[in-house]
Amino acid sequence: MRWLCDYRMHWWQIGLLKIAVLAFGILAGAYFYRFFLGGPGILILLWCLFLIPAIYLVLILPKLRA
C-alpha cells in the first residue's frame, strides 16, 4: 500500500491541511445540521469517535518524546 508511506511536509503545508479540514468540518456541520438533531445516539457516537483517539494521543504523546 503505497499511500501508507511516510511523507515529509513543511509547517505551512500542515497549516494549510488543518485549515482545509476545519473548513470541511464547518461546511459539513452547516449542511447536515438536521442530521445531528436526529437524536442522542448520533451525538454519543460522535463524542466517542472524538474522545477515544484524543485520550489515546494524550496518553501516548509523552512516551514518544522520551
C-alpha positions as CSV (number, residue, x, y, z in Angstrom):
1,M,0.0,0.0,0.0
2,R,1.9,3.0,-1.3
3,W,-0.5,5.6,0.3
4,L,0.6,4.5,3.8
5,C,4.2,5.6,3.3
6,D,5.9,8.4,5.2
7,Y,5.6,12.0,4.0
8,R,7.7,15.0,4.7
9,M,5.8,18.2,4.9
10,H,6.7,21.8,5.9
11,W,5.0,23.6,8.7
12,W,3.0,25.8,6.3
13,Q,1.7,22.7,4.4
14,I,0.4,21.2,7.7
15,G,-1.2,24.6,8.4
16,L,-3.0,24.5,5.1
17,L,-4.2,21.0,5.7
18,K,-5.6,22.0,9.1
19,I,-7.4,25.0,7.6
20,A,-8.9,22.7,4.9
21,V,-10.0,20.1,7.4
22,L,-11.5,22.8,9.7
23,A,-13.3,24.4,6.7
24,F,-14.7,21.0,5.7
25,G,-15.9,20.3,9.2
26,I,-17.7,23.7,9.3
27,L,-19.3,23.1,5.9
28,A,-20.4,19.6,6.8
29,G,-21.9,20.8,10.1
30,A,-23.7,23.7,8.4
31,Y,-25.0,21.4,5.6
32,F,-26.0,18.4,7.7
33,Y,-27.1,20.1,10.9
34,R,-30.5,18.4,10.9
35,F,-28.8,15.0,10.9
36,F,-27.2,15.8,14.2
37,L,-30.5,16.8,15.7
38,G,-31.9,13.3,15.0
39,G,-31.3,12.0,18.4
40,P,-28.7,11.4,21.2
41,G,-27.4,8.2,19.6
42,I,-25.6,10.0,16.8
43,L,-24.1,12.6,19.2
44,I,-22.9,9.8,21.6
45,L,-21.2,8.1,18.6
46,L,-19.5,11.3,17.5
47,W,-18.3,12.0,21.1
48,C,-16.8,8.5,21.2
49,L,-15.2,9.0,17.8
50,F,-13.6,12.1,19.2
51,L,-12.7,11.1,22.8
52,I,-11.2,7.6,22.1
53,P,-8.4,8.9,19.8
54,A,-8.0,12.1,21.9
55,I,-7.4,10.1,25.1
56,Y,-5.1,7.7,23.2
57,L,-3.0,10.6,21.9
58,V,-2.8,12.3,25.3
59,L,-1.5,9.1,26.9
60,I,0.9,8.2,24.1
61,L,2.5,11.6,23.2
62,P,4.5,11.9,26.4
63,K,6.0,8.5,25.8
64,L,7.0,9.4,22.3
65,R,9.1,12.4,23.5
66,A,11.4,10.4,25.7
